[in-house]
Amino acid sequence: MDTHGYGVSFLLFFILCSFTNSFAALPNNPSQKSNSTSSGSGQINSNSVLVALLDSHYTELAELVEKALLLQTLEEAVGKHNITIFAPRNEALERQLDPEFKRFLLEPGNVRSLQTLLMFHIIPKRIGSGEWPASDSVPVRHKTLWNDRVHLTSKNSGEKVIDSAEIVRPDDVVRPDGVIHGIESLLIPRSVQEDFNRRRSLRSISAVLPEGAPVVDPRTHRLKKPVAPVPAGAPPVLPIYDALAPGPSLAPAPAPGPGGPRGHFDGMAQVKDFIQTLVHYGGYNEMADILVNLTSLATEMGRLVSEGYVITVLAPNDEAMAKLTTDQLSEPGAPEQIVYYHIIPEYQTEESMYNAVRRFGKVRYDTLRLPHKVMAQEADGSVKFGHGDSQAYLFDPDIYTDGRISVQGIDGVLFPPNEDPNSEKKTTPLVKVVTKPTRRGKLMEVACNVLGVFGVSSSCQ
């Protein structure tokens, strides 16, 4: 009897414990999902869509998520609501992605762009393949985790599309807290694409300041010297007139002495660097070809820079050079004379030239084609060079500036005033003037008659 009572008591205790565990397993909030993947500690359930991302065909995307430091953000998103991930397969990220763009995403300074790119593939809402809009309906917009919007559409053939990528594996991974759709290629937001283009453009055209190269003040066109510390209340080191901006000057910057950090300027390397920059910039191949192949100007410019001179090159673009005729280039020394007229023996930037023309109205710069000068003036918020029909605007400013050589792109070829091929030579028409025969004066006739009477020969006849 005691054993039977003990068995009944144990059975009742087991049933009570089972009910207690069942009630404890129920969520406190009825609206909360019963199989929540996020606990109070922020841990992810093994059945989560994020874990499935690591164990599927999307490990390359999961690696990018880890490098972008987005794991905690995605854990919080999964804990709040279901998510939909549009994931490119490993083949799309390994073979089809541009290596330069992938290198840009993995640079430590571009974490923000990588986060924008990855969160553009995630929608904080569960969207299955059956919820796609029909082909004859308008596209449906959904907001991503980065607050951008993506468009879901369908083709007439039945393929499902998100923006520009086709869904190749719909509902590839389905979990209680989300779904993964496989797409054919990576989705790139416009902001990330613009950032990548801007970085690539700056990297391709920017000139690197050589080590030890002097820094020229664009306002005074003089070499900057380290400023000595001045105590508070002491008079200025330089007189006030030295601080005023002088006019254009022909005085070259002094070459460094043998005891300097470099001993001399490597002018040839700097000229080679600026010509390569001119070619990579695009649109100035004709000018580079003249400097390198048709003339020895590159060597002469390198020698000038090595001796301590500074130069500014007004480089006409290819469209302007194409307007030159064969006769203008075939004459002996013609290419050299054209380029000499486009080289100013000063270091000028867009800012310094624009400030000069705004202050003085018209500025005449000396050129290497002595004694001709090129005139600059302000026009339409820019700088216009030349005179008459031979004029050119500052089209591509500061293509190359390294403190010794400055290259400014212009949209025309300049000629001296007396050699402008566009100016028509005005000829004065010849007018035939008929002069009346001069009549001798009466006194002259009387003198001739008197001389004839005395037998004196004269030239009166």
C-alpha positions in Angstrom: 0.0 0.0 0.0 2.8 2.3 0.8 4.6 1.4 -2.4 1.4 2.0 -4.4 0.9 5.4 -2.8 4.5 6.3 -3.4 4.2 5.4 -7.1 1.0 7.5 -7.5 2.7 10.5 -5.8 5.7 10.2 -8.1 3.5 10.1 -11.2 1.6 13.2 -10.1 4.9 15.0 -9.4 6.2 14.1 -12.9 3.1 15.4 -14.6 3.2 18.7 -12.6 6.8 19.3 -13.6 6.0 18.6 -17.2 3.3 21.2 -17.3 5.5 23.7 -15.4 8.2 23.4 -18.1 5.7 23.7 -20.9 4.3 27.0 -19.5 7.8 28.3 -18.8 8.7 27.7 -22.5 5.9 29.9 -23.7 6.8 33.5 -24.5 5.6 36.2 -22.2 4.4 38.3 -25.2 1.9 36.5 -27.4 2.8 38.6 -30.4 6.5 37.5 -30.2 7.6 34.6 -32.3 7.6 31.3 -30.5 10.9 30.2 -32.0 12.8 33.5 -31.5 16.4 33.3 -32.6 17.8 36.0 -30.3 17.9 35.8 -26.6 18.5 38.5 -24.1 22.3 37.8 -24.3 22.3 38.5 -28.1 23.3 34.9 -29.1 22.1 33.4 -32.3 20.2 30.1 -32.6 21.8 27.3 -34.6 18.6 27.3 -36.8 19.1 31.0 -37.7 19.3 32.3 -41.2 22.7 33.9 -40.3 24.1 30.5 -39.4 22.8 29.1 -42.6 24.6 31.8 -44.5 27.9 30.4 -43.2 27.1 26.8 -44.1 25.7 27.4 -47.6 27.0 28.6 -50.9 27.4 32.1 -49.7 30.5 31.9 -47.5 32.2 34.8 -49.5 29.3 37.1 -48.6 29.5 35.9 -44.9 33.2 36.8 -44.9 32.4 40.3 -46.2 29.8 40.7 -43.4 32.4 39.7 -40.8 35.0 42.2 -42.2 32.4 45.0 -42.3 31.7 44.4 -38.5 28.0 43.9 -39.2 27.4 40.7 -37.1 26.0 42.5 -34.1 23.8 44.7 -36.4 22.4 41.6 -38.1 21.8 39.9 -34.8 19.7 42.8 -33.6 17.8 42.9 -36.9 17.1 39.1 -36.6 16.0 39.5 -33.0 13.4 42.2 -33.9 11.9 40.8 -37.1 12.3 38.4 -40.0 14.8 39.4 -42.7 15.3 38.7 -46.4 18.8 38.4 -47.8 19.6 38.6 -51.5 22.9 36.8 -51.6 25.3 36.5 -54.6 26.8 33.1 -54.8 30.6 32.5 -54.2 31.2 32.3 -57.9 29.8 35.8 -58.5 32.1 37.3 -55.9 35.2 35.3 -56.8 35.2 35.5 -60.6 32.7 38.0 -61.8 33.5 40.9 -59.4 36.0 43.5 -60.6 39.3 42.9 -58.7 39.9 46.6 -58.3 36.4 47.2 -56.9 36.9 44.2 -54.5 40.2 45.7 -53.4 38.5 49.0 -52.8 35.8 47.3 -50.6 38.5 45.5 -48.5 40.5 48.6 -47.7 40.3 49.5 -44.0 39.4 53.1 -44.8 36.3 52.1 -46.9 34.4 50.2 -44.2 31.5 52.6 -44.5 31.1 51.8 -48.2 31.3 48.1 -47.5 28.6 48.3 -44.8 26.4 50.3 -47.2 26.9 47.7 -49.9 26.1 44.7 -47.7 23.1 46.2 -45.9 21.7 47.1 -49.4 21.2 43.3 -49.9 19.0 42.9 -46.7 15.4 43.8 -46.2 14.0 43.8 -42.7 10.9 41.9 -43.8 10.3 38.3 -44.9 9.6 38.2 -48.6 9.1 34.8 -50.1 9.1 33.9 -53.8 5.4 33.7 -53.8 5.1 37.4 -52.7 6.8 38.7 -55.9 4.8 41.1 -58.1 3.4 39.9 -61.3 5.0 40.8 -64.6 2.2 43.1 -65.6 2.1 45.0 -62.3 4.2 47.9 -61.2 7.5 47.3 -59.4 7.3 47.0 -55.6 9.7 49.1 -53.6 11.1 47.8 -50.3 13.4 49.7 -47.8 16.7 48.0 -46.9 18.6 48.1 -43.6 20.5 51.1 -45.0 17.2 53.0 -45.7 17.8 52.7 -49.4 15.1 51.3 -51.6 15.2 48.3 -53.9 12.7 47.4 -56.6 11.2 43.9 -57.1 9.9 43.1 -60.6 9.1 40.1 -62.8 9.8 39.5 -66.4 7.4 38.2 -68.9 9.3 35.0 -69.0 8.7 34.5 -65.3 12.1 35.4 -63.9 12.1 37.4 -60.7 14.4 40.5 -60.6 15.6 42.8 -57.9 17.0 46.0 -59.3 19.4 44.8 -62.0 20.1 41.3 -60.6 18.1 38.2 -61.5 17.0 35.8 -58.8 18.7 32.5 -59.8 17.8 30.5 -56.7 14.5 31.7 -55.1 13.9 30.5 -51.5 17.3 28.9 -51.5 17.5 28.9 -47.7 14.4 29.1 -45.5 14.6 29.5 -41.8 12.1 30.6 -39.1 13.8 34.0 -38.8 14.4 34.8 -42.5 14.9 33.6 -46.1 17.9 33.8 -48.5 17.4 34.3 -52.3 20.4 33.6 -54.5 21.1 36.3 -57.1 23.3 36.3 -60.1 25.5 39.3 -59.3 26.3 41.8 -56.6 23.9 44.8 -56.1 25.9 48.1 -56.0 24.2 51.2 -54.6 24.8 54.5 -56.4 26.6 56.1 -53.4 29.2 53.2 -53.3 29.7 53.4 -57.1 30.3 57.2 -57.0 32.7 56.8 -54.1 34.7 54.1 -55.9 34.8 56.2 -59.1 35.9 59.3 -57.2 38.7 57.4 -55.4 39.9 55.7 -58.7 39.9 59.1 -60.5 41.9 60.8 -57.8 44.3 57.9 -57.6 44.9 57.9 -61.4 45.5 61.7 -61.9 46.9 62.9 -58.7 50.6 63.8 -58.6 52.7 62.7 -55.7 54.8 65.4 -54.2 58.4 64.1 -54.4 60.4 63.7 -51.2 62.4 66.8 -50.6 60.8 68.9 -53.3 60.3 72.5 -52.3 56.9 74.0 -51.6 56.1 77.1 -53.6 53.6 79.6 -52.2 51.0 80.1 -55.0 50.3 83.6 -53.8 53.9 85.0 -53.9 55.5 82.3 -56.2 58.4 82.0 -53.8 59.8 79.0 -52.0 58.2 78.5 -48.6 60.7 78.5 -45.7 60.2 77.1 -42.3 58.8 79.9 -40.1 60.9 80.6 -37.0 58.9 80.7 -33.8 58.0 84.3 -32.9 57.4 85.2 -29.2 54.0 86.8 -28.4 54.1 90.6 -28.8 57.3 90.6 -30.9 57.4 92.5 -34.2 56.8 90.6 -37.4 59.8 88.8 -38.9 59.2 90.1 -42.4 58.3 93.7 -43.3 54.8 94.4 -44.3 55.7 95.0 -48.0 57.1 91.5 -48.3 53.7 90.1 -47.4 52.0 91.8 -50.3 51.5 89.7 -53.4 53.9 90.9 -56.1 53.2 90.9 -59.8 54.4 88.2 -62.2 58.2 87.7 -62.0 60.8 86.0 -64.1 63.2 85.2 -61.3 63.7 81.5 -61.0 63.6 79.7 -57.7 67.2 79.1 -56.4 68.4 75.6 -56.8 69.3 73.8 -53.6 72.9 73.5 -52.6 75.0 70.3 -52.3 74.3 70.2 -48.6 70.5 70.0 -49.1 68.4 66.8 -48.5 68.5 65.9 -52.2 71.5 67.9 -53.5 69.7 68.6 -56.8 66.3 68.3 -58.5 65.8 65.2 -60.7 64.2 67.3 -63.5 64.0 64.4 -66.0 62.1 62.2 -63.5 59.7 65.1 -62.8 59.1 65.8 -66.5 58.5 62.1 -67.2 56.1 62.0 -64.3 54.1 64.9 -65.6 54.0 63.5 -69.2 52.7 60.2 -67.8 50.1 62.0 -65.8 49.1 63.9 -69.0 48.6 60.6 -70.8 46.6 58.9 -68.0 44.4 62.0 -67.6 43.2 61.5 -71.2 42.6 64.0 -74.0 46.2 65.3 -74.2 47.9 62.6 -76.2 48.9 64.9 -79.1 50.7 67.3 -76.7 52.5 64.4 -75.0 53.5 63.0 -78.5 55.0 66.3 -79.5 57.0 66.6 -76.2 58.4 63.0 -76.5 58.6 62.0 -80.1 58.7 65.0 -82.4 60.9 67.3 -80.3 63.6 67.3 -77.7 61.6 69.6 -75.5 61.2 67.0 -72.7 65.0 66.9 -72.3 65.2 70.7 -72.3 62.4 71.0 -69.7 64.1 68.4 -67.5 67.4 70.4 -67.7 65.6 73.6 -66.7 63.9 72.0 -63.7 67.2 70.4 -62.6 68.8 73.9 -62.7 66.1 75.2 -60.3 63.7 76.8 -62.7 59.9 76.5 -62.4 57.6 76.2 -65.4 53.9 76.3 -66.2 52.7 74.4 -69.3 49.5 75.5 -71.0 48.6 72.2 -72.7 46.1 72.3 -75.6 43.8 69.3 -75.7 43.6 66.8 -78.6 40.6 68.6 -80.1 42.5 71.8 -80.3 45.6 70.2 -81.7 43.6 68.5 -84.4 42.8 71.9 -85.8 46.4 72.5 -86.7 47.1 72.1 -90.4 50.0 70.1 -92.0 51.7 73.3 -93.2 51.8 74.7 -89.7 53.6 71.6 -88.3 55.7 70.7 -91.3 57.9 73.9 -91.3 61.3 73.4 -89.7 61.1 74.1 -86.0 57.4 74.8 -86.0 56.4 72.3 -83.3 59.1 73.6 -81.0 58.0 77.2 -81.6 54.3 76.4 -80.9 55.2 74.6 -77.6 57.6 77.3 -76.5 54.8 79.8 -76.7 52.8 77.6 -74.3 55.5 77.4 -71.6 55.6 80.1 -68.9 58.8 80.4 -66.9 56.8 80.8 -63.7 55.0 78.4 -61.3 51.3 79.3 -61.7 48.2 77.4 -60.6 44.6 78.0 -61.4 44.1 79.9 -58.2 47.1 82.2 -58.7 46.3 83.0 -62.3 42.6 83.6 -61.5 43.5 85.9 -58.6 46.0 87.8 -60.8 43.5 88.4 -63.6 40.8 89.4 -61.2 43.1 91.9 -59.5 45.0 93.4 -62.5 42.4 92.8 -65.2 44.9 91.7 -67.9 48.2 90.0 -67.2 50.9 89.3 -69.7 53.1 86.3 -68.9 56.5 85.8 -70.5 57.0 82.7 -72.5 60.0 80.7 -73.6 59.4 82.0 -77.1 61.1 85.3 -76.5 60.1 88.1 -76.8 56.5 87.1 -77.2 54.1 87.2 -74.2 50.8 85.5 -73.7 48.0 87.6 -72.3 45.5 86.3 -69.7 42.2 87.9 -68.6 39.1 86.9 -66.7 36.2 85.6 -68.7 33.1 83.7 -67.6 34.5 82.9 -64.2 37.6 81.4 -65.7 40.9 82.5 -67.3 41.1 83.2 -71.0 44.4 83.3 -72.8 45.4 84.9 -76.1 44.0 87.7 -78.1 41.8 88.1 -81.2 40.8 84.8 -82.8 43.6 82.9 -81.2 42.1 82.4 -77.7 41.8 79.5 -75.3 40.0 79.0 -72.0 41.5 77.3 -68.9 39.6 73.9 -69.5 41.3 71.4 -67.2 42.9 73.2 -64.3 45.8 71.8 -62.2 46.3 68.6 -64.2 49.7 68.3 -62.6 51.3 70.4 -59.8 54.4 69.2 -57.9 55.9 72.5 -56.8 58.2 72.8 -59.8 56.0 72.0 -62.9 52.4 73.1 -63.3 50.3 71.8 -66.2 47.0 73.6 -67.1 44.8 72.2 -69.8 43.4 74.7 -72.3 40.9 74.2 -75.2 42.8 76.0 -78.0 46.2 76.5 -79.5 47.8 79.9 -78.9 49.8 81.9 -81.5 51.7 85.3 -81.1 49.8 88.3 -82.4 51.8 88.6 -85.7 51.5 84.8 -86.4 47.8 84.3 -85.8 46.6 82.1 -88.7 43.0 83.0 -88.1 43.5 86.7 -88.4 43.0 88.0 -91.9 45.7 90.3 -93.2 44.1 93.5 -94.2 45.7 94.9 -97.4 45.2 98.5 -98.5 44.0 98.6 -102.1 46.3 100.4 -104.5 44.8 103.7 -105.7 46.3 105.1 -108.9 46.8 108.8 -108.4 47.1 110.9 -111.6 49.3 114.0 -111.0 48.9 117.0 -113.1 52.1 118.4 -114.8 53.5 121.2 -112.8 53.4 124.5 -114.5 56.6 126.5 -114.3 56.4 129.8 -112.4 56.6 133.1 -114.3 59.8 134.2 -112.4 61.5 130.9 -113.5 60.8 131.5 -117.2 62.1 135.1 -117.0 65.3 133.8 -115.4 65.9 131.2 -118.0 65.4 133.7 -120.8 67.9 136.1 -119.2 70.5 133.3 -118.9 69.9 132.3 -122.5 70.6 135.9 -123.7 74.0 135.9 -122.0 74.9 132.4 -123.4 74.9 130.6 -120.1 73.8 127.0 -120.3 71.2 125.9 -117.8 68.9 123.0 -117.2 65.8 125.1 -118.0 65.1 122.8 -120.9 
